[in-house]
């Protein structure tokens, strides 16, 4: 069923003044100080100039998308901006709405101004709305309109000086339509659920050596970027000797990243019913890579479990009867004496162990902090590499160093996958996994 999301925002004031002086270099060679001087000049009208014509030339709302067509369910980046070269005060009259889409909001409270050049003229720009859309139906997708109420200030030149003029005007972006394409059909992809992006999957069980009829769990961790909204738990072909239960899911997502970056984890409880060796076969997670225009199947390794007999319950009725003969009463003080002696010896030994343990903890802490600092420095150096081939080669070197230390041994499977992604990018030039590798390494090291 198609969902209709309508999200409205309160009016956001966008105040544009002419007295801000900044030295930061921006796109097109203009600086904010230059554009402020331009705003002062553009705000002066000659006696014969038309106010509305000047506003039309120097102030407008525009919607930008990262592509003109996309696949059903593929993330689409949409940004609404105000462009201006005039002194004005603007507020949102009508926020854009999106019908036939799931929406991930990327608009923040920070109204950071930027400078862009349009037809050779520098404009100050302000983001009105920024979202990721996930189309839910094929065909043309008409993006909603953003409407701003504006009060624009001018100085009209007169013979004896300048006259202050304030003009009120509504601005709306031109309509924009995106063509939503169906995902290519592939008869071999029976398990495709509509997930689009780039992902890899890791599977592990809580206990590889289990006991019959005891509790165990399978963890499926899917990491990458793309449409997590359509993601469902992959199908597991359980052996007949295992009883499985309903999966539980959790996720950690960065929704301000485009496409959404993060991971989703499924925990599936199960019980082994039969003693012996049992195998959970490889698990397949299929997604569509919109950049490569093909289906990709990420596959886990098979998992081997050794199942031992369950421990029998103790029958308390068969325990030895209590000793009640008075001739054995001497045992009580004897046991008390032995316990006291053992306690004295244990106290001395415990003090010695505490000293050794304290020294060991200090040494391990220093070792850990030094290594973590080295890895953070190596990561900073890696992120500064612009050439992709050099980046993947250096990334592989850093990943192997991480695998050689015990600091990140719990991330061993993830590191192995990252090495595969580096090799894939090095030897398959059409594939770029740079952003995914960078973000995953940052999550591991920090």
ABEGO torsion letter per residue (X at the ends): XBBBBBBBBBBBBBBBBAABBBABBBBGGBBAAAAAAAAAAAABBBAABBAAAAAAAABBBBBBBABABBBBGBBBBBBBBBBBABBBBBBBABBBBBBGBBBBBABBABBBBBBBBBGGBBBBBBBABBBBBBBABBEBBBBBBBBBBBBBBBBBBBAAEBBBBBBBBBBBBBBBBBBBBBBBBBAABAABAGBBEBBBBBBBBABABBBBGBBBBBBBBBBEBEBAAABBBBBBBBBAABBBBBBBBBBBBBAABOBBBEBBBBBBBBBBABBEBBBBBBBBBBBBBAAAGBBBBBBBBBBBBBBBBBBBBBBAAABBBBBABAAAAAAAAAAAAAAAAAAAAAAAAAAAAAAAAAAAAAAAAAAAAAAAAAAAAAAAAAAABABAAAAAAAAAAAAAAAAABAAAAAAAAAAAAAAAAAAAAAABAABBAAAAAAAAAAAAAX
